[in-house]
Each structure stands twice: as structure tokens, then as C-alpha cells.
Amino acid sequence: MPLGTLERSAPPFFKQGPSALSRLAVYSALALFLMVADVRFKLTEPVRQAVGTVLYPVQWLMLQPVEFASHGAGYFQSLKAAQDEADAARKKMTVMGQRANQAEQLALENTRLRELLALRERLTTPAQAAEVIYDTADTYTRRVVIDRGQLGGVELGSPVMDEAGVLGQVTRVFPLVSEVTLLVDRDQAIPVLNVRTGARGVAYGDPVAGHGGGGMELRFMPANADVREDDLLTTSGVDGLYPSGLPVARVVRVERRADSAFARIYCMPLAQVQGARHVVVLQPLADNTLPRPDPVPTSPAKRGTRK
């Protein structure tokens, strides 16, 4: 067909090829034939296996990022769950430890209260229970404050003891609280009696002795005095404040020197001078003694006169 003309004619068949509809029909028939043949005779099974074998490395390599992402997410989720479980277990152990400590403290307090109650029943001197509130802030003294004062009937000089023995003496009394000076205070002294020998003496406080809690020293005892380790010292009652027979301390060391006329006798208080919680406040012995009757005045007629 010459250029620039209006003539239009179909190209020959061998140049144009089959039409689109013909190709669709042929390809559809071929596909249907292959599907039927594959179902009946498994013609493409070897080809499928060969293609799957060739493409498996590529498929494995392409799936690695997906598996890594899924495994990483699972790992972090399991790690977070494990951390949460560990935190919950630690919290539970902390609570159980606190409860165990509280139960142990309550059991110890119960035991001490029972012993204190039994001690109170054995005492013949009027007594009342009190609780130690806190230790005084003065680092040069050994004193505690109890929750009983003048309104509770506490008097100045009242002996204070726990379930084991004498703890100290009331040195200050306020309306609601009282201050107790412990036996280990350097300014505190108490008359004692050696139960084994019956010898009397005076024990003074020594805050630097003992295992950090303070101790006592039995002073002015001759070097040849019959004092041994483990001797029990009790109150002698000669001071008019402490009832006799209250346990005070036990001898822990005796030092005898040739150049000294007195022996160095160290004692350990039986009471819990450090960490006492519940105590018994006794009435001073001087208040229990009956007052002496006043002398009968002599009439002037019976009095002698000077001449």
C-alpha cells in the first residue's frame, strides 16, 4: 500500500498470525489438556520436584528474615515474661521474708512478755508494766525513755527490770514519760550481794566494757576476795530502794594484781541493756516501809527542871 493514500486492506494471514481469540482458545485447550494429563498421569510431578529442589535454597534464604523477626519477637516476649516472673518472685520472697521476721519478732516478744508476766507474779513489791519508747540522744549516757510517768504512778528512784534482771533506775519523771538510767551508765551504782559467798559490794556502770552494749565493774573488793567467774550478783537491799534478791549481773572476769590492793572484777548485766522493749517498774522499797510512829511528847510535869 503506497504511502499517503486512503486505501486500507487487511495484511496477509502469514504476516498477521492467528487472532487473539484463536490464541485464547488454543492456550485454554492446551492448559486444560495439561491439567487433565497431570491429574491422570502425573506428567508434571518430576518437573515440580526439580523446580522445588532448585528453588529451595532461594526460598530458605528469603524466609530467614521472617523467621528471625518472629523468633526475635518471641525471644523478647519470653524474656520480658521471665523478667516479670522474676520480679514477682522477688517481691513475693521479700514479703515472705518480712512476714517471717515479723513472726520471729512476735514470737520472741511473746516469750519475753510471758517471762515478764511470770516475774511480775513472783514479785512481792508493787509493780507495773511499761514499754521502752526510745533511747536518749545523749551519746555520753546510757538512758532510755519509757511510756509511764507521774500520771501512771511512777516515782523518782523506782527500780526498772526486765524478765532477766535489773535494768536500771528511774532518774527523771515527767507527767507522761520517765527517763531510766541503765546499770551500765558511768554514773550509776547499785549495791549487790554475791549469792555464793554472801559478800556485799557495789557494782558501778562501765559503758565501754562488754561486747559493745556496756558492762559493770565490782569495785573496792580486796585482792584476796572470794570472787570467781560466773558468780551471780543480786541486789542486797541495803540502799532502801531495790528489793533484795533481784538478779543483777554475773561475774565474767577477775583480775588480781600484785601491785594493787583491790581486784578488778568485771560483770555482765543479766538484763538486756541494749534493745529492751518491755519492762517492769517497781515501787521504791522506801515507800513500802511503814513510817515510824512519832514519839509521845512528854508532859511538862514529868520533865525535869534545872535548879
Secondary structure as GFF3:
##gff-version 3
##sequence-region A 1 307
A	DSSP	alpha_helix	13	16	.	.	.	ID=ss1
A	DSSP	alpha_helix	20	41	.	.	.	ID=ss2
A	DSSP	alpha_helix	45	122	.	.	.	ID=ss3
A	DSSP	beta_strand	127	135	.	.	.	ID=ss4
A	DSSP	beta_strand	143	146	.	.	.	ID=ss5
A	DSSP	three_ten_helix	150	152	.	.	.	ID=ss6
A	DSSP	beta_strand	159	161	.	.	.	ID=ss7
A	DSSP	beta_strand	166	173	.	.	.	ID=ss8
A	DSSP	beta_strand	178	182	.	.	.	ID=ss9
A	DSSP	beta_strand	189	194	.	.	.	ID=ss10
A	DSSP	beta_strand	200	206	.	.	.	ID=ss11
A	DSSP	beta_strand	215	222	.	.	.	ID=ss12
A	DSSP	beta_strand	232	235	.	.	.	ID=ss13
A	DSSP	beta_strand	247	255	.	.	.	ID=ss14
A	DSSP	beta_strand	262	269	.	.	.	ID=ss15
A	DSSP	beta_strand	278	282	.	.	.	ID=ss16
A	DSSP	alpha_helix	285	288	.	.	.	ID=ss17
###
